[in-house]
């Protein structure tokens, strides 16, 4: 399944567990020799929510949260498991998240979820909790030297660490060279996801993202949220208004309210099949 091209291989593990999901993610994510994807997601039973989600990046590392993947997990429960509900709760390593089915469509006699909204919770600004090695209570418009060049960055966590860089031409960046330099920068002890963002209009952003453990992806839900929050903090967008975030795979809508961050976007099933593991 994928959200705007941010694709993961999903396993329903509510009755049968998968052994060594880290190794499985590395094996199956290879687009040349296997199924291919940005990683692997396990759908698990939960005592606190309707289901639990674990996600593993293409390099085998485990992430705490994925905004595109959680929409797909709910789509799986709604479409394939036939759980006809307007809202679901999904347990993640970043806490329990609420996901609403916003738009559905009747296909061959049954409804399928098309658009879903995730309550992503409050962003974390404390550098200690991101974690990021910046002074003060927030890291907004902070200088950072990468590859001998000076950048102005805003760091925050949306369940995983993000570094947002505002630039006029993200499409011109050699992301495969500079992305790993940000990801593994000493300022980020647990590595970092990096968003390169252009402000295209008031409350409209365009971005490319380099995800830790996966490289450049067509979309990143938590990254879109981080970019929108950073844009509000830097005065480019308005808090409490819908912000259109255009990524390589399409568009997400983010609303950074006084209480939380809401992210709305599509989820699609690419195919269902079997893989020898």
NULUM-823060 format. One record per residue (C-alpha): residue number from 1; residue in three letters; x, y, z. Coordinates in steps of 0.2 Angstrom, whole numbers, plus 5000, padded with zeros to 4 digits. Each point is the difference from the previous one (the first is absolute). Layout:
<sites>
<site><pos>NUM</pos><code>ALA</code><x>X</x><y>Y</y><z>Z</z></site>
...
</sites>
This chain:
<sites>
<site><pos>1</pos><code>UNK</code><x>5000</x><y>5000</y><z>5000</z></site>
<site><pos>2</pos><code>UNK</code><x>5006</x><y>5018</y><z>4998</z></site>
<site><pos>3</pos><code>UNK</code><x>4995</x><y>5018</y><z>5005</z></site>
<site><pos>4</pos><code>UNK</code><x>5005</x><y>5011</y><z>4985</z></site>
<site><pos>5</pos><code>UNK</code><x>5013</x><y>4988</y><z>4995</z></site>
<site><pos>6</pos><code>UNK</code><x>5008</x><y>4997</y><z>5017</z></site>
<site><pos>7</pos><code>UNK</code><x>4998</x><y>4981</y><z>4999</z></site>
<site><pos>8</pos><code>UNK</code><x>5002</x><y>4987</y><z>5013</z></site>
<site><pos>9</pos><code>UNK</code><x>4997</x><y>4981</y><z>5000</z></site>
<site><pos>10</pos><code>UNK</code><x>4987</x><y>4996</y><z>5013</z></site>
<site><pos>11</pos><code>UNK</code><x>4999</x><y>4984</y><z>5010</z></site>
<site><pos>12</pos><code>UNK</code><x>4984</x><y>4996</y><z>5010</z></site>
<site><pos>13</pos><code>UNK</code><x>5009</x><y>4992</y><z>5016</z></site>
<site><pos>14</pos><code>UNK</code><x>4985</x><y>5000</y><z>5011</z></site>
<site><pos>15</pos><code>UNK</code><x>4999</x><y>4981</y><z>5000</z></site>
<site><pos>16</pos><code>UNK</code><x>5017</x><y>4995</y><z>4994</z></site>
<site><pos>17</pos><code>UNK</code><x>5016</x><y>5010</y><z>5004</z></site>
<site><pos>18</pos><code>UNK</code><x>5015</x><y>5004</y><z>4988</z></site>
<site><pos>19</pos><code>UNK</code><x>5017</x><y>4995</y><z>5007</z></site>
<site><pos>20</pos><code>UNK</code><x>5014</x><y>5013</y><z>4998</z></site>
<site><pos>21</pos><code>UNK</code><x>4990</x><y>5014</y><z>4991</z></site>
<site><pos>22</pos><code>UNK</code><x>5016</x><y>5010</y><z>4999</z></site>
<site><pos>23</pos><code>UNK</code><x>5008</x><y>4987</y><z>4988</z></site>
<site><pos>24</pos><code>UNK</code><x>4984</x><y>4998</y><z>4991</z></site>
<site><pos>25</pos><code>UNK</code><x>4999</x><y>5019</y><z>4996</z></site>
<site><pos>26</pos><code>UNK</code><x>5017</x><y>5000</y><z>4993</z></site>
<site><pos>27</pos><code>UNK</code><x>4997</x><y>4984</y><z>4989</z></site>
<site><pos>28</pos><code>UNK</code><x>4983</x><y>5005</y><z>4993</z></site>
<site><pos>29</pos><code>UNK</code><x>5003</x><y>5019</y><z>4998</z></site>
<site><pos>30</pos><code>UNK</code><x>5012</x><y>4997</y><z>4986</z></site>
<site><pos>31</pos><code>UNK</code><x>4991</x><y>5006</y><z>4985</z></site>
<site><pos>32</pos><code>UNK</code><x>5012</x><y>4990</y><z>4988</z></site>
<site><pos>33</pos><code>UNK</code><x>5000</x><y>4983</y><z>5008</z></site>
<site><pos>34</pos><code>UNK</code><x>4983</x><y>4999</y><z>5010</z></site>
<site><pos>35</pos><code>UNK</code><x>4983</x><y>5008</y><z>5003</z></site>
<site><pos>36</pos><code>UNK</code><x>5008</x><y>5018</y><z>5002</z></site>
<site><pos>37</pos><code>UNK</code><x>4994</x><y>5014</y><z>5012</z></site>
<site><pos>38</pos><code>UNK</code><x>5006</x><y>5013</y><z>5012</z></site>
<site><pos>39</pos><code>UNK</code><x>4999</x><y>4987</y><z>5014</z></site>
<site><pos>40</pos><code>UNK</code><x>4988</x><y>4987</y><z>5009</z></site>
<site><pos>41</pos><code>UNK</code><x>4985</x><y>5003</y><z>5011</z></site>
<site><pos>42</pos><code>UNK</code><x>4993</x><y>4988</y><z>5012</z></site>
<site><pos>43</pos><code>UNK</code><x>4982</x><y>5000</y><z>5006</z></site>
<site><pos>44</pos><code>UNK</code><x>4999</x><y>4993</y><z>5017</z></site>
<site><pos>45</pos><code>UNK</code><x>4987</x><y>4998</y><z>5014</z></site>
<site><pos>46</pos><code>UNK</code><x>4999</x><y>5013</y><z>5013</z></site>
<site><pos>47</pos><code>UNK</code><x>4993</x><y>5001</y><z>5018</z></site>
<site><pos>48</pos><code>UNK</code><x>4999</x><y>5019</y><z>4999</z></site>
<site><pos>49</pos><code>UNK</code><x>4993</x><y>5003</y><z>4982</z></site>
<site><pos>50</pos><code>UNK</code><x>4991</x><y>4992</y><z>4985</z></site>
<site><pos>51</pos><code>UNK</code><x>5017</x><y>4994</y><z>4994</z></site>
<site><pos>52</pos><code>UNK</code><x>5019</x><y>5003</y><z>5002</z></site>
<site><pos>53</pos><code>UNK</code><x>5012</x><y>5005</y><z>4987</z></site>
<site><pos>54</pos><code>UNK</code><x>5019</x><y>4997</y><z>4999</z></site>
<site><pos>55</pos><code>UNK</code><x>5010</x><y>5007</y><z>4985</z></site>
<site><pos>56</pos><code>UNK</code><x>5017</x><y>4996</y><z>4994</z></site>
<site><pos>57</pos><code>UNK</code><x>5010</x><y>5010</y><z>4987</z></site>
<site><pos>58</pos><code>UNK</code><x>5008</x><y>4993</y><z>4985</z></site>
<site><pos>59</pos><code>UNK</code><x>5017</x><y>4999</y><z>5010</z></site>
<site><pos>60</pos><code>UNK</code><x>4992</x><y>4989</y><z>5013</z></site>
<site><pos>61</pos><code>UNK</code><x>4999</x><y>5014</y><z>5013</z></site>
<site><pos>62</pos><code>UNK</code><x>4983</x><y>5003</y><z>5010</z></site>
<site><pos>63</pos><code>UNK</code><x>4991</x><y>5016</y><z>4999</z></site>
<site><pos>64</pos><code>UNK</code><x>4988</x><y>5006</y><z>5014</z></site>
<site><pos>65</pos><code>UNK</code><x>4987</x><y>5007</y><z>4988</z></site>
<site><pos>66</pos><code>UNK</code><x>4995</x><y>5002</y><z>4982</z></site>
<site><pos>67</pos><code>UNK</code><x>4986</x><y>5011</y><z>4995</z></site>
<site><pos>68</pos><code>UNK</code><x>4997</x><y>4992</y><z>4983</z></site>
<site><pos>69</pos><code>UNK</code><x>5001</x><y>4982</y><z>5007</z></site>
<site><pos>70</pos><code>UNK</code><x>4988</x><y>5003</y><z>5013</z></site>
<site><pos>71</pos><code>UNK</code><x>4987</x><y>5005</y><z>4988</z></site>
<site><pos>72</pos><code>UNK</code><x>5003</x><y>4984</y><z>4990</z></site>
<site><pos>73</pos><code>UNK</code><x>4998</x><y>4990</y><z>5016</z></site>
<site><pos>74</pos><code>UNK</code><x>4983</x><y>5007</y><z>5002</z></site>
<site><pos>75</pos><code>UNK</code><x>4996</x><y>4998</y><z>4982</z></site>
<site><pos>76</pos><code>UNK</code><x>5004</x><y>4981</y><z>5002</z></site>
<site><pos>77</pos><code>UNK</code><x>4989</x><y>4998</y><z>5015</z></site>
<site><pos>78</pos><code>UNK</code><x>4986</x><y>5010</y><z>4991</z></site>
<site><pos>79</pos><code>UNK</code><x>5001</x><y>4992</y><z>4982</z></site>
<site><pos>80</pos><code>UNK</code><x>5007</x><y>4983</y><z>5002</z></site>
<site><pos>81</pos><code>UNK</code><x>4994</x><y>4996</y><z>5018</z></site>
<site><pos>82</pos><code>UNK</code><x>4983</x><y>5008</y><z>4997</z></site>
<site><pos>83</pos><code>UNK</code><x>5000</x><y>5010</y><z>5017</z></site>
<site><pos>84</pos><code>UNK</code><x>4988</x><y>5013</y><z>4995</z></site>
<site><pos>85</pos><code>UNK</code><x>5004</x><y>5014</y><z>5012</z></site>
<site><pos>86</pos><code>UNK</code><x>5002</x><y>5019</y><z>4998</z></site>
<site><pos>87</pos><code>UNK</code><x>5016</x><y>5000</y><z>5012</z></site>
<site><pos>88</pos><code>UNK</code><x>5013</x><y>4989</y><z>5006</z></site>
<site><pos>89</pos><code>UNK</code><x>5014</x><y>5000</y><z>5013</z></site>
<site><pos>90</pos><code>UNK</code><x>5017</x><y>4994</y><z>4995</z></site>
<site><pos>91</pos><code>UNK</code><x>5014</x><y>4997</y><z>5013</z></site>
<site><pos>92</pos><code>UNK</code><x>5017</x><y>5005</y><z>4994</z></site>
<site><pos>93</pos><code>UNK</code><x>5017</x><y>5003</y><z>5009</z></site>
<site><pos>94</pos><code>UNK</code><x>4996</x><y>5018</y><z>5000</z></site>
<site><pos>95</pos><code>UNK</code><x>4983</x><y>4997</y><z>5009</z></site>
<site><pos>96</pos><code>UNK</code><x>4982</x><y>4996</y><z>4996</z></site>
<site><pos>97</pos><code>UNK</code><x>4994</x><y>5009</y><z>4984</z></site>
<site><pos>98</pos><code>UNK</code><x>4982</x><y>5003</y><z>4995</z></site>
<site><pos>99</pos><code>UNK</code><x>4997</x><y>4998</y><z>4981</z></site>
<site><pos>100</pos><code>UNK</code><x>4983</x><y>5005</y><z>4992</z></site>
<site><pos>101</pos><code>UNK</code><x>4993</x><y>4994</y><z>4984</z></site>
<site><pos>102</pos><code>UNK</code><x>4996</x><y>5017</y><z>4991</z></site>
<site><pos>103</pos><code>UNK</code><x>4995</x><y>4994</y><z>4983</z></site>
<site><pos>104</pos><code>UNK</code><x>4994</x><y>4983</y><z>4994</z></site>
<site><pos>105</pos><code>UNK</code><x>4994</x><y>4993</y><z>4984</z></site>
<site><pos>106</pos><code>UNK</code><x>4989</x><y>4985</y><z>4995</z></site>
<site><pos>107</pos><code>UNK</code><x>5009</x><y>4988</y><z>4989</z></site>
<site><pos>108</pos><code>UNK</code><x>4993</x><y>4983</y><z>4995</z></site>
<site><pos>109</pos><code>UNK</code><x>4987</x><y>5000</y><z>5013</z></site>
<site><pos>110</pos><code>UNK</code><x>5010</x><y>5006</y><z>5015</z></site>
<site><pos>111</pos><code>UNK</code><x>5008</x><y>5016</y><z>5007</z></site>
<site><pos>112</pos><code>UNK</code><x>5019</x><y>5003</y><z>4999</z></site>
<site><pos>113</pos><code>UNK</code><x>5009</x><y>5014</y><z>5009</z></site>
<site><pos>114</pos><code>UNK</code><x>5007</x><y>5013</y><z>4989</z></site>
<site><pos>115</pos><code>UNK</code><x>5005</x><y>5015</y><z>5011</z></site>
<site><pos>116</pos><code>UNK</code><x>5005</x><y>4999</y><z>5018</z></site>
<site><pos>117</pos><code>UNK</code><x>5005</x><y>5013</y><z>5013</z></site>
<site><pos>118</pos><code>UNK</code><x>5012</x><y>4996</y><z>5014</z></site>
<site><pos>119</pos><code>UNK</code><x>5001</x><y>5009</y><z>5016</z></site>
<site><pos>120</pos><code>UNK</code><x>5019</x><y>5001</y><z>5002</z></site>
<site><pos>121</pos><code>UNK</code><x>5001</x><y>5008</y><z>5017</z></site>
<site><pos>122</pos><code>UNK</code><x>5010</x><y>5014</y><z>5006</z></site>
<site><pos>123</pos><code>UNK</code><x>5017</x><y>5004</y><z>4992</z></site>
<site><pos>124</pos><code>UNK</code><x>5015</x><y>4998</y><z>5012</z></site>
<site><pos>125</pos><code>UNK</code><x>5012</x><y>5015</y><z>5000</z></site>
<site><pos>126</pos><code>UNK</code><x>5012</x><y>4997</y><z>5014</z></site>
<site><pos>127</pos><code>UNK</code><x>5017</x><y>4996</y><z>4992</z></site>
<site><pos>128</pos><code>UNK</code><x>5003</x><y>4987</y><z>5014</z></site>
<site><pos>129</pos><code>UNK</code><x>4985</x><y>4990</y><z>4995</z></site>
<site><pos>130</pos><code>UNK</code><x>5001</x><y>5001</y><z>4981</z></site>
<site><pos>131</pos><code>UNK</code><x>5015</x><y>4996</y><z>5003</z></site>
<site><pos>132</pos><code>UNK</code><x>5011</x><y>5014</y><z>4992</z></site>
<site><pos>133</pos><code>UNK</code><x>5015</x><y>5009</y><z>5007</z></site>
<site><pos>134</pos><code>UNK</code><x>4994</x><y>5018</y><z>5000</z></site>
<site><pos>135</pos><code>UNK</code><x>5000</x><y>5012</y><z>5014</z></site>
<site><pos>136</pos><code>UNK</code><x>4984</x><y>5007</y><z>5007</z></site>
<site><pos>137</pos><code>UNK</code><x>4982</x><y>4994</y><z>5002</z></site>
<site><pos>138</pos><code>UNK</code><x>4997</x><y>5000</y><z>4981</z></site>
<site><pos>139</pos><code>UNK</code><x>5010</x><y>4998</y><z>4984</z></site>
<site><pos>140</pos><code>UNK</code><x>4992</x><y>5013</y><z>4988</z></site>
<site><pos>141</pos><code>UNK</code><x>5010</x><y>5008</y><z>4986</z></site>
<site><pos>142</pos><code>UNK</code><x>5016</x><y>4993</y><z>5007</z></site>
<site><pos>143</pos><code>UNK</code><x>5017</x><y>5000</y><z>4991</z></site>
<site><pos>144</pos><code>UNK</code><x>5007</x><y>4983</y><z>4995</z></site>
<site><pos>145</pos><code>UNK</code><x>5016</x><y>4997</y><z>4990</z></site>
<site><pos>146</pos><code>UNK</code><x>4998</x><y>4985</y><z>4988</z></site>
<site><pos>147</pos><code>UNK</code><x>5014</x><y>4996</y><z>4987</z></site>
<site><pos>148</pos><code>UNK</code><x>5008</x><y>5017</y><z>5004</z></site>
<site><pos>149</pos><code>UNK</code><x>4985</x><y>5010</y><z>4996</z></site>
<site><pos>150</pos><code>UNK</code><x>4989</x><y>5010</y><z>5011</z></site>
<site><pos>151</pos><code>UNK</code><x>4981</x><y>4995</y><z>5002</z></site>
<site><pos>152</pos><code>UNK</code><x>4986</x><y>5007</y><z>5010</z></site>
<site><pos>153</pos><code>UNK</code><x>4990</x><y>4985</y><z>5007</z></site>
<site><pos>154</pos><code>UNK</code><x>4985</x><y>4997</y><z>5011</z></site>
<site><pos>155</pos><code>UNK</code><x>5000</x><y>4984</y><z>5010</z></site>
<site><pos>156</pos><code>UNK</code><x>4985</x><y>4991</y><z>5009</z></site>
<site><pos>157</pos><code>UNK</code><x>4993</x><y>4983</y><z>5002</z></site>
<site><pos>158</pos><code>UNK</code><x>4983</x><y>4993</y><z>4994</z></site>
<site><pos>159</pos><code>UNK</code><x>5003</x><y>4984</y><z>5008</z></site>
<site><pos>160</pos><code>UNK</code><x>5017</x><y>4999</y><z>4991</z></site>
<site><pos>161</pos><code>UNK</code><x>5013</x><y>5013</y><z>4998</z></site>
<site><pos>162</pos><code>UNK</code><x>4999</x><y>5013</y><z>4986</z></site>
<site><pos>163</pos><code>UNK</code><x>5012</x><y>5014</y><z>4993</z></site>
<site><pos>164</pos><code>UNK</code><x>4991</x><y>5012</y><z>4989</z></site>
<site><pos>165</pos><code>UNK</code><x>5010</x><y>5011</y><z>4987</z></site>
<site><pos>166</pos><code>UNK</code><x>4991</x><y>5014</y><z>4991</z></site>
<site><pos>167</pos><code>UNK</code><x>5007</x><y>5002</y><z>4982</z></site>
<site><pos>168</pos><code>UNK</code><x>4995</x><y>5008</y><z>4984</z></site>
<site><pos>169</pos><code>UNK</code><x>5004</x><y>4985</y><z>4989</z></site>
<site><pos>170</pos><code>UNK</code><x>4998</x><y>4983</y><z>5008</z></site>
<site><pos>171</pos><code>UNK</code><x>4999</x><y>4992</y><z>4983</z></site>
<site><pos>172</pos><code>UNK</code><x>5018</x><y>5005</y><z>4996</z></site>
<site><pos>173</pos><code>UNK</code><x>5008</x><y>4992</y><z>5015</z></site>
<site><pos>174</pos><code>UNK</code><x>5011</x><y>4985</y><z>4998</z></site>
<site><pos>175</pos><code>UNK</code><x>4990</x><y>4991</y><z>5014</z></site>
<site><pos>176</pos><code>UNK</code><x>5009</x><y>4984</y><z>4998</z></site>
<site><pos>177</pos><code>UNK</code><x>5016</x><y>5009</y><z>5005</z></site>
<site><pos>178</pos><code>UNK</code><x>4994</x><y>5012</y><z>5013</z></site>
<site><pos>179</pos><code>UNK</code><x>4986</x><y>4990</y><z>5008</z></site>
<site><pos>180</pos><code>UNK</code><x>5012</x><y>4987</y><z>5008</z></site>
<site><pos>181</pos><code>UNK</code><x>5010</x><y>5015</y><z>5007</z></site>
<site><pos>182</pos><code>UNK</code><x>4985</x><y>5007</y><z>5009</z></site>
<site><pos>183</pos><code>UNK</code><x>4994</x><y>4983</y><z>5005</z></site>
<site><pos>184</pos><code>UNK</code><x>5016</x><y>4995</y><z>5009</z></site>
<site><pos>185</pos><code>UNK</code><x>5005</x><y>5018</y><z>5006</z></site>
<site><pos>186</pos><code>UNK</code><x>5007</x><y>5000</y><z>5017</z></site>
<site><pos>187</pos><code>UNK</code><x>4987</x><y>5012</y><z>5006</z></site>
<site><pos>188</pos><code>UNK</code><x>4987</x><y>4986</y><z>4999</z></site>
<site><pos>189</pos><code>UNK</code><x>5005</x><y>4985</y><z>5011</z></site>
<site><pos>190</pos><code>UNK</code><x>4987</x><y>4989</y><z>4994</z></site>
<site><pos>191</pos><code>UNK</code><x>5001</x><y>5006</y><z>4982</z></site>
<site><pos>192</pos><code>UNK</code><x>4987</x><y>5011</y><z>4992</z></site>
<site><pos>193</pos><code>UNK</code><x>4987</x><y>5001</y><z>4986</z></site>
<site><pos>194</pos><code>UNK</code><x>5003</x><y>5016</y><z>4990</z></site>
<site><pos>195</pos><code>UNK</code><x>4987</x><y>5010</y><z>4990</z></site>
<site><pos>196</pos><code>UNK</code><x>5006</x><y>5013</y><z>4987</z></site>
<site><pos>197</pos><code>UNK</code><x>4985</x><y>5011</y><z>4998</z></site>
<site><pos>198</pos><code>UNK</code><x>4995</x><y>5015</y><z>4988</z></site>
<site><pos>199</pos><code>UNK</code><x>4986</x><y>5012</y><z>5005</z></site>
<site><pos>200</pos><code>UNK</code><x>4990</x><y>5001</y><z>4984</z></site>
<site><pos>201</pos><code>UNK</code><x>4986</x><y>5010</y><z>5007</z></site>
<site><pos>202</pos><code>UNK</code><x>4992</x><y>5005</y><z>5017</z></site>
<site><pos>203</pos><code>UNK</code><x>4995</x><y>4983</y><z>5008</z></site>
<site><pos>204</pos><code>UNK</code><x>5008</x><y>4990</y><z>4985</z></site>
<site><pos>205</pos><code>UNK</code><x>5016</x><y>4991</y><z>5001</z></site>
<site><pos>206</pos><code>UNK</code><x>5010</x><y>4989</y><z>4988</z></site>
<site><pos>207</pos><code>UNK</code><x>5013</x><y>4988</y><z>5007</z></site>
<site><pos>208</pos><code>UNK</code><x>5012</x><y>4986</y><z>4997</z></site>
<site><pos>209</pos><code>UNK</code><x>5004</x><y>4988</y><z>5014</z></site>
<site><pos>210</pos><code>UNK</code><x>5015</x><y>4989</y><z>5005</z></site>
<site><pos>211</pos><code>UNK</code><x>4994</x><y>4987</y><z>5013</z></site>
<site><pos>212</pos><code>UNK</code><x>5012</x><y>4992</y><z>5012</z></site>
<site><pos>213</pos><code>UNK</code><x>5002</x><y>4982</y><z>4996</z></site>
<site><pos>214</pos><code>UNK</code><x>4991</x><y>5001</y><z>4983</z></site>
<site><pos>215</pos><code>UNK</code><x>5008</x><y>5015</y><z>4990</z></site>
<site><pos>216</pos><code>UNK</code><x>4989</x><y>5011</y><z>4989</z></site>
<site><pos>217</pos><code>UNK</code><x>4982</x><y>4995</y><z>5000</z></site>
<site><pos>218</pos><code>UNK</code><x>4986</x><y>5006</y><z>4989</z></site>
<site><pos>219</pos><code>UNK</code><x>4990</x><y>5006</y><z>5016</z></site>
<site><pos>220</pos><code>UNK</code><x>5002</x><y>5000</y><z>5019</z></site>
<site><pos>221</pos><code>UNK</code><x>4985</x><y>5004</y><z>5011</z></site>
<site><pos>222</pos><code>UNK</code><x>5010</x><y>5005</y><z>5016</z></site>
<site><pos>223</pos><code>UNK</code><x>5012</x><y>5010</y><z>4989</z></site>
<site><pos>224</pos><code>UNK</code><x>4985</x><y>5009</y><z>4992</z></site>
<site><pos>225</pos><code>UNK</code><x>4994</x><y>5004</y><z>5018</z></site>
<site><pos>226</pos><code>UNK</code><x>5017</x><y>5006</y><z>5005</z></site>
<site><pos>227</pos><code>UNK</code><x>5002</x><y>5011</y><z>4985</z></site>
<site><pos>228</pos><code>UNK</code><x>4983</x><y>5008</y><z>5004</z></site>
<site><pos>229</pos><code>UNK</code><x>5003</x><y>5003</y><z>5018</z></site>
<site><pos>230</pos><code>UNK</code><x>5017</x><y>5007</y><z>4996</z></site>
<site><pos>231</pos><code>UNK</code><x>4992</x><y>5011</y><z>4987</z></site>
<site><pos>232</pos><code>UNK</code><x>4989</x><y>5007</y><z>5013</z></site>
<site><pos>233</pos><code>UNK</code><x>5014</x><y>5003</y><z>5012</z></site>
<site><pos>234</pos><code>UNK</code><x>5010</x><y>5009</y><z>4987</z></site>
<site><pos>235</pos><code>UNK</code><x>4985</x><y>5011</y><z>4995</z></site>
<site><pos>236</pos><code>UNK</code><x>4997</x><y>4993</y><z>4983</z></site>
<site><pos>237</pos><code>UNK</code><x>4983</x><y>4992</y><z>5004</z></site>
<site><pos>238</pos><code>UNK</code><x>4985</x><y>5003</y><z>5011</z></site>
<site><pos>239</pos><code>UNK</code><x>4996</x><y>4989</y><z>5016</z></site>
<site><pos>240</pos><code>UNK</code><x>4983</x><y>4993</y><z>5000</z></site>
<site><pos>241</pos><code>UNK</code><x>4999</x><y>5000</y><z>4981</z></site>
<site><pos>242</pos><code>UNK</code><x>5001</x><y>4986</y><z>4987</z></site>
<site><pos>243</pos><code>UNK</code><x>5017</x><y>4999</y><z>4993</z></site>
<site><pos>244</pos><code>UNK</code><x>5002</x><y>4991</y><z>4983</z></site>
<site><pos>245</pos><code>UNK</code><x>5017</x><y>4991</y><z>5000</z></site>
<site><pos>246</pos><code>UNK</code><x>5005</x><y>4993</y><z>4982</z></site>
<site><pos>247</pos><code>UNK</code><x>5012</x><y>4986</y><z>5000</z></site>
<site><pos>248</pos><code>UNK</code><x>5007</x><y>4989</y><z>4985</z></site>
<site><pos>249</pos><code>UNK</code><x>4985</x><y>4988</y><z>5002</z></site>
<site><pos>250</pos><code>UNK</code><x>4986</x><y>5013</y><z>5002</z></site>
<site><pos>251</pos><code>UNK</code><x>4992</x><y>5011</y><z>5013</z></site>
<site><pos>252</pos><code>UNK</code><x>4997</x><y>4999</y><z>5018</z></site>
<site><pos>253</pos><code>UNK</code><x>4990</x><y>5013</y><z>5011</z></site>
<site><pos>254</pos><code>UNK</code><x>5006</x><y>5005</y><z>5017</z></site>
<site><pos>255</pos><code>UNK</code><x>4992</x><y>5010</y><z>5013</z></site>
<site><pos>256</pos><code>UNK</code><x>5011</x><y>5005</y><z>5015</z></site>
<site><pos>257</pos><code>UNK</code><x>4987</x><y>5005</y><z>5013</z></site>
<site><pos>258</pos><code>UNK</code><x>5001</x><y>5006</y><z>5018</z></site>
<site><pos>259</pos><code>UNK</code><x>4998</x><y>4982</y><z>5006</z></site>
<site><pos>260</pos><code>UNK</code><x>5007</x><y>4989</y><z>4987</z></site>
<site><pos>261</pos><code>UNK</code><x>5006</x><y>4997</y><z>4982</z></site>
<site><pos>262</pos><code>UNK</code><x>4988</x><y>4992</y><z>4988</z></site>
<site><pos>263</pos><code>UNK</code><x>5005</x><y>4992</y><z>4984</z></site>
<site><pos>264</pos><code>UNK</code><x>4989</x><y>4995</y><z>4986</z></site>
<site><pos>265</pos><code>UNK</code><x>5004</x><y>4990</y><z>4985</z></site>
<site><pos>266</pos><code>UNK</code><x>4996</x><y>4984</y><z>4989</z></site>
<site><pos>267</pos><code>UNK</code><x>5005</x><y>4982</y><z>5002</z></site>
<site><pos>268</pos><code>UNK</code><x>5000</x><y>4987</y><z>4987</z></site>
<site><pos>269</pos><code>UNK</code><x>5002</x><y>4981</y><z>4999</z></site>
<site><pos>270</pos><code>UNK</code><x>5013</x><y>4996</y><z>4986</z></site>
<site><pos>271</pos><code>UNK</code><x>4998</x><y>4981</y><z>5000</z></site>
<site><pos>272</pos><code>UNK</code><x>4997</x><y>4985</y><z>5012</z></site>
<site><pos>273</pos><code>UNK</code><x>5011</x><y>4985</y><z>4998</z></site>
<site><pos>274</pos><code>UNK</code><x>5013</x><y>4988</y><z>5007</z></site>
<site><pos>275</pos><code>UNK</code><x>5019</x><y>5001</y><z>5002</z></site>
<site><pos>276</pos><code>UNK</code><x>5012</x><y>4986</y><z>5005</z></site>
<site><pos>277</pos><code>UNK</code><x>5009</x><y>5006</y><z>5016</z></site>
</sites>
